[in-house]
Amino acid sequence: MVLEQVMLRVITTNLNGIRSAERKGFFAWMAKMNPDVVCLQELKAQVPDLSDEMRAPAGYHGIFHTAEKRGYSGVGIYSRTPPARVVEGLGNAEFDREGRYLEADFGALTVISLYLPSGSSSEERQAAKYRFMDLFLPHMQALIASGREVIVCGDWNIAHREADLKNWKSNQKNSGFLPEERAWLSRLFDEVGWVDVYRTLHPETTDACYTWWSNRGQAWAKNVGWRLDYQIATPGIARRAASAEIYKDERFSDHAPLTVDYETP
């Protein structure tokens, strides 16, 4: 007798406003996808702004770390089972005010929703991005040293390789593809030991890998995109990744959801 392999389905997506995504059908799509855990970024809302369905979709528990500034940033996690432990923020006042990090434990697995700052709007925001990266690298080192299996889902706002964006040659001096940013991700993978799950399963994919498209020009129509959304995992759980897919049949925001199915032990 062959037993069917049980999967853990994890979705990550930047909603660019949870209320906007709801109007575009995100929650109906989520119900059809039947995930176990969903990580959200850029809620652009605070908990009192959310409807009952947004706080806890049918069959799911919802936790959130929102920004102090209204209509800005914020992360969340939906899960079938309530987390045993929740950590909101990194213990850094500057970035915790922006609602960028939410950590939840489910048995032996930790899932994190991350919204790494963008530096594209100004030199000041790029400097803030670098401060966050300086803070976050030792945090990632501590997570991998903890011995737990961890999946860090989120909008990392960095395209790691030339294959991860359409116009890489013209973006080498732009935030999101700066040499310093790319080298930082390389350190996470090559030195610290984290695994880029999508790239492990699709090592050579180019045009099909994008998860974000600018609203300017014809970026979506021409597929002039960037891969900014990742599930980055500890080696043990990464080895159990069976499939990774980017959903583009509907548009809930300027980002596309990334779904990864992991075999359970």
Secondary structure, 3 states (H helix, E strand, C coil): CCCCCCEEEEEEEECCCHHHHHHCCHHHHHHHHCCCEEEEECCCCCHHHCCHHHHCCCCCEEEEECCCCCCCCCEEEEECCCCCEEEECCCCHHHHCCCCEEEEEECCEEEEEEECCCCCCCHHHHHHHHHHHHHHHHHHHHHHHCCCEEEEEEECCCCCCHHHECCCHHHCCCCCCCHHHHHHHHHHHHHHCCEEHHHHHCCCCCHHHCCEECCCCCCCCCCCEECCEEEEECHHHHCCEEEEEECCCCCCCCECCEEEEEECC
